[in-house]
Every structure is written in C-alpha cells, then in structure tokens.
C-alpha cells in the first residue's frame, strides 16, 4: 500500500481495521499465554503434552492464541500457530519443560509470530 497523508483516507483504513479486529474478538475463544522468559530467550514455550497426556495447544478449544511478550499482544489463529510448531516436532526445539519438567512443548522463536 502506498503512503497517503490524507487524514480521511487514513481514518477510513483505520476504521476498517477496527472492524476486522472486532470480528475476531466477537464471540471467539481466545487463549492468552504470558511467557515471562520469552523476552530474554527469544522463544515461547508452546505446550502440547503434560504428564504423558495431550494438553495445551493439542487440546485447546480456542480459535486464537494471544501471546504476550513485553506487554505486546500477538494474536494468531490457533491453526496457524499449530502449523508453525509442527515443523519443530522431533527437533532440538521439541523440549521438556513446565512445572517439574512434566510437560513437553515446542520452543517457538518469537520472531515467527510476526512472519
């Protein structure tokens, strides 16, 4: 999109984006994940199993994930987050973690939330 310094044009675009966001949140299930270590490590732990049972992203009913890093809210469709995580299954990013290391998850590079 080309830059436009016309306020009316910018307002119209802004209002359209507000409507898009409203549609996302209207009656949608959103799971919010706050990962304290993500700001230091550059990775987000996306759990898929706990105590040898499916959990986290595997069992979620949410349509969207909201991952909070440094008070920035990254919203992604759950299906797209699953796609991003799948490519790391059975790699060095498929790790044990969580409370007492009883969970399995993917260390997803936080940069993948914006790509």
Secondary structure, 3 states (H helix, E strand, C coil): CCCCCCHHHHHHHHHHHHHHHHHHHCCCCEEEEECCCHHHHCEEEEEEEECCEECHHHCCCCCEEEEEECCEEEEEEHHHHHHHHHCCCCCCCEEEECHHHCEEEEEEEHHHHCC
